[in-house]
């Protein structure tokens, strides 16, 4: 089969054998090209792979503005309910899309939604009482219970960093620097955990830059403040439960350091790419 994680900015695909092992993998930016449809983009990604291999995709491809809308499945939800919500895409090939999850309140009103992270949580095999943390543009914290995924919350941490770094007065302090999990980052995390005054703390980066702070430290402090605020809010929502961090590379390093400073229990870290492949394969095998 072919497993596909179709996000807002990246498109990743894996050719799997019958046991779910990766035979080949590819990664591409999601180009918003006029006249280029979803099927053409997918065909470009998987060119040369077996044409009779069925395809299972998760992520924004199933959103209302995606290839085909895969209606949200309400909480609580586990593997079985996700499989029951699978939707076929209008394609010449066999393309099936995983539904997202919805959190609803009174009268069925939407409180929160996600697409793609539910598949990561399935792949990471989170246990009842654990919280899966999927950092990114919109970070997700997902609580597992006896019935599967029972609650979750979204934090626009990555998007907020990008907006502040590029389109605020702080852009003059950061330049093109990237955040690193060093002293400046951890100081930001601790400051955010200690006080909820995030809006005030953000301007401290501008002040520190005027006093000689280097761009790399400014970027790290901004990241620390935002991630620290996220962790503080998530701890209030979910308590101090064991956390399964689903992340790769720099994000894994930043969140691991922040969780340590917050005194939370990081039970294990699963690379996001590994969780995506495992999750898609588990969903496909459970049909």
N, C-alpha and C positions, 0 to 999 in steps of 0.2 A: 504494500500500500504506500501512498504518499501522504505524509503528514504536513500540514501547512498552518503556520501561525501568521495571520494577516492583521497586523496592527495598523495604527494611524500613520506611522512613518516608515516602518520596516516590514518587509515581506520575507519570511523564512520558510524554507521547505526542506524536507528530509525524505529520502527514499529508504523505506524499511523492508527488511526481509520478513519471512513468515513468523519469526520469533520476536520481532520488534527491534532488532538490531539495526543501527544506521549503516546503510550501504554508501550513501552519498548525501551531501547537504549543500544548500545554496542560500545566499542572503542577498537581498536587493532593497534599495529604497523604493518606497511606494510613490512612483512618479505620477503626478496628476497631469497627464498629457491629454490635450484636447483630442477627442475622437478615439482614444485608446481605452477600450472597455476592460472589464474585469477578466474576461476569458482570455483576452490577448495578453494581459499582464501575467496571468498564471501560466499560459503557454510558453511565454518567454523565460519564465523562471525554471520550468521543468523540462525544457527542450532536451531531447535525447533520452529521457527516462521512458520506461515501458508505457506505451499508450493505453494498455488495457489495465493498468494499475488503478484501483479506486482511490479517490482523494477525500480526505477528511480535513476540514479547515475550521479553525476557531478564530475569535477576535472580531475586529470591527467589520470584517467582511459580511457578518450577519446582522449589522445594524440597519436601521431604517433607510439610511442613505447608502448602504452597501450593495453587494451583488444581489442578495435575496435576504429579506428580513426573517430572522429566526426568532420568534417571539420569546420574551423573557420567561424563564421558569421561576416561580415564586419560591421563597424560602419556606421551610427547610428543604434542602435538595442534596441528593447524593448522586452516585453514578447512574442508578436506574432512571431517575427523573430526567437527567440530562440526555440519556439515550432516547427516552420517549419523546423528547422535544427536538430531535434531529430533523433538519429540513434539507430537501434536495434543491440544488441550485439549477437554474435553467441553462444547462450546458450540454454540449455534444458528448462530454465525458461524464463519468460517474463522480460527481462532486457533491459532498454532503457537508452541511454546516452545523456546528455545535451552537446551541442556544446560550444566551447569557443568563445571568441571575438578576432577580429584582427583589428589593426589600420594600415592603408595603406597610402602610399604617392604616388608620381608621378609614373605612369606606373604600379600601383598596387603593388609596392614593400612593403614588410612588414616593419613596424616601431616598432610595439609592439604587444604582444599577452598576453592573459590570459585564464586560465581555472579554474573554480570554483568560482572565485570572482564575476563573473556576476550573479551567482545564489544567492550569499550573498546579492548583491545589490537589486535584485528582492525581496528577502525576507525582507530586511530592508525598502522597498518601498520608496526609495529616490525620492525626488520631483525635478522638473525642477529648476535649479539654485543651487542645493545642490551638494556637493562632498562627495562620500562615501570613507572612508579611511579603508582599510583592511590590517592591519600590519601583518607581518610574515616574513618568509624566504625571500620572494620577495614581498615587500609591494606594494599595488596597490592604486592609487588615481583615482576615477572614477567620471567624471562629467556627471550629468543628465541634459537633456534638454527636449523640447517638444516631441522629437521623441524617447525618452528613453535614453540609455547611448550613449553619443555623443563624449566623449574623455576619455582617461585614460593614466596613466604613471606608470612605474614600477621602483622600487628602491630596490636594492639588500641589504637592510639594515641588515636583520637578518642573511643572509649568510655571509656578511662581518664581522659581529660581531663574528660569529662562527670561521671563518678562522683566524681572528686576535687574538682571545682569545686562540686558540689551536695551531696555527702554525706560530706565529710570536714572536718576542722578548717580546711582551706584555704578552705572556703566563706566563712568570716568575713573572709578577706583579699581575695577576688576580687569578692564581690557579684555583680552582673550584667555586669561588665566583659568585653569581648572582647579576644582577643589581637591585637596589632599587630606587624608585622615591624620593630620599632625596636630601640633599644639593649638594653632589658631582655630581649627575645626572643632576640637574638643572643648575649647573655651567657649565657643559659640553654643555647643550642645548644652553645656552646664549652665550657661546664662539663661537659655530658653527654658530649661527644666526648673530653674529656680524662681522664675517670675513669668507671668503671662503677658508682660508688656512688649510683645513682639514688634509692634509698629514703632515704638520708641527705640527699641534695640537696633532695628535695621539702620537707622540714621547714624548709629555709633560707628558703622563701617566708613561712612563718608568722613566723619570727624577723625577717625584713626588714620585714614589715608592722608588727610591734610597734615597729620602729625608724623608722617613717614611710613605708614604701613604699606608693604609691597602688594602688588596685585594678586599674587598667589595666596597670600595670607588673607586678603580681602575676600577672594572667592571662597576660600575655605571657611572663613567665619560666617559668610552668608549662608553657605550650605549647612553649617552646624546649627545656626539659629533656626532655620526652617525645619531641618530634620528633628532637632530637639523639640520644637513646638509640636510637630507631628506625633512624636513618641509620647509627649506629655498628654495630649488629647486622647491618643489611643489607649494609654494606660488607664485614664479615667473611664474609658468606655468598656474595656475588656479585663481590667485588673492585671495582675502580674502572673499571667499564665505562661507556660513554655512557648517559645516562639520558633517557628520554622521559617528561616529566611530564604526566600526564593529569588536569587539574584546572581548576576555575573560580574566579574571584574571590579571596576572602581566602585560601583554601587554596593557590592557585597562588602568591600573594605570599609566604606563610609558607615554603612548601617551597622556592621559588626562593632565598630568602635563606639558608635553612639549608643547602641543597646548596652554595651559594657558599662559606659559611664552612667547610664540610667539605672544600672543594677538589675536589669531584666535577664531572664534565663533564656539564652539562645541555645536551644536544644540541638539544632543542626542547621547546616546551610546546604541548600540544593541549587546547583546552577540552573538558571531559568531555562536554558536551552534543553537541558536534561529533563526538567519537569514538563516542558511542552511536549517533547517526544513521547515520554512515558504516559502523559495524560491522554494524548490523542490516540495512542495505541491501546490504552486501557478502555477508552470509550468505544473505539472501533471493535475491539474483541468482545465487548459486553453486549453488542447488538443482538 
